[in-house]
Amino acid sequence: MPTQTKENYLKAAYFLHHKGEGISLTQLSQEMKVSKPTVNDMVKKMEANGWVTYEKYKPLTLTAKGKKLAALIVRKHRLAEMFLSQIMGFGWEEVHDIAEEMEHVQSDKFFDRMNELLGFPTVDPHGSPIPDKHGRTPVQNYRPLTEAKQGERLRLVALADSSKELLVFLNRKNIRLGTELRVEQIESFDQSITVKYGKEPSTMLSAEVGKCLLVEGV
């Protein structure tokens, strides 16, 4: 049975893999906030489990077995976030750390029941896709707000970054998933974006924030 530490390493490698880059030990050590020798020892254990392939001085690669197991850990995490948000009433900025603990529960029945109670959601509270029981993840074709044109009407459907700092910022601005935005102006100097939504006054968002807001046309 995988340990929590191994699962955390595997999940970190999975997210690095989805950035479209080779997974270096340096990247993994930065992600896990540990030394490269520590990462090297864990990678050897992961390779012995059949989760990765690794040659010295080359990026490591996730195997099909490793990808599936990592996706199932992500599935548990995102289902837990939805349960905490939808059933228990936690704010979307509160759920991540608790779900980090819940994702290591080794009971398929527990998460199957959770999924049923939630009505079989396809995304988590931040709009990220929930992998299915076979480790398959739905493809999302959303675009960042920074690619919008002046005058467009859009709906916020997901976040590219679900850090607590961003979520608290969006709470202050009264922006949540489903919020419909009209792009009023795009500054040529710094690409900041002025949007209008609901009964709120026109609000300027930085390009950094805009890159994190994934939208679709209304």
Buried (B, 14 or more C-beta within 10 A) or exposed (E): EBEEEBBBBBBBBBEBBEEEEEBBBEBBBBBBEBEBEBBBEBBEBBBEBEBBEBEEEEBBBBBEEBBBBBBBBBBBBBBBBBBBBBEEEBEBBBBBEBBBEBBBEEEEEBBEEBBEEBEEBEBBBBBBBBBBEEBEBEEBEBEBBBEBEEEBBBBBBBBBBBEEEBBEBBEEBEBEBEBBBBBBBBEEEEEBBBBBBEEEEEBEBBBEBBBBBBBEEE
